[in-house]
Amino acid sequence: MTPSPPSPIPEKKSNPAPCKHPRVQIVAREEDAEFVECKECGEIFEYSEFKDMTIEDTKFSNES
């Protein structure tokens, strides 16, 4: 009996739709910045970026 080759490592599937970060929590604070982590996808980003994403989403949905 010949040993079977090791099974390939499954590739991380990319989501066709980016995460909308519906639930975030603050993970760090600096003098002039707060960093939040998305509870859904695990991405960490500056809170001001999160506010900008929300504004852009609202803009795009209103333009449709």
C-alpha positions as CSV (number, residue, x, y, z in Angstrom):
1,M,0.0,0.0,0.0
2,T,1.5,3.3,-1.0
3,P,1.0,6.3,1.2
4,S,-1.3,8.9,-0.2
5,P,0.2,12.4,-0.8
6,P,-0.7,14.9,1.8
7,S,-3.9,16.7,1.2
8,P,-3.5,20.2,-0.1
9,I,-4.1,23.0,2.4
10,P,-7.5,24.5,1.7
11,E,-7.3,28.0,0.3
12,K,-9.0,30.8,2.1
13,K,-12.0,31.7,0.2
14,S,-12.5,35.4,-0.5
15,N,-16.0,36.7,0.2
16,P,-17.6,38.2,-2.9
17,A,-19.2,40.9,-0.7
18,P,-16.9,42.7,1.7
19,C,-17.8,42.6,5.4
20,K,-20.0,45.6,6.4
21,H,-18.6,45.4,10.0
22,P,-22.0,45.3,11.7
23,R,-20.5,44.7,15.1
24,V,-17.3,46.3,16.3
25,Q,-15.6,46.7,19.7
26,I,-12.8,49.1,20.7
27,V,-9.5,47.3,21.2
28,A,-7.1,50.2,21.7
29,R,-7.0,53.9,22.3
30,E,-4.2,56.4,21.6
31,E,-4.0,60.1,22.2
32,D,-6.0,61.0,19.1
33,A,-7.2,57.7,17.8
34,E,-9.4,54.7,18.7
35,F,-9.0,51.3,17.1
36,V,-11.8,48.9,16.7
37,E,-12.1,45.2,15.7
38,C,-14.9,43.8,13.7
39,K,-16.5,40.9,15.6
40,E,-17.6,39.3,12.3
41,C,-14.4,39.2,10.2
42,G,-11.7,40.2,12.7
43,E,-10.4,43.2,10.8
44,I,-8.9,45.9,13.0
45,F,-9.0,49.5,11.8
46,E,-9.2,53.1,13.1
47,Y,-12.6,54.2,14.2
48,S,-12.5,57.2,11.9
49,E,-12.2,54.9,9.0
50,F,-15.2,52.9,10.2
51,K,-17.3,56.2,10.2
52,D,-16.1,57.0,6.7
53,M,-17.1,53.5,5.5
54,T,-20.6,54.0,7.0
55,I,-21.0,57.3,5.3
56,E,-19.9,55.9,1.9
57,D,-22.3,53.0,2.2
58,T,-25.2,55.4,2.9
59,K,-24.1,57.5,0.0
60,F,-24.1,54.5,-2.4
61,S,-27.4,53.1,-1.3
62,N,-29.1,56.5,-1.7
63,E,-27.7,57.0,-5.2
64,S,-29.2,53.7,-6.4
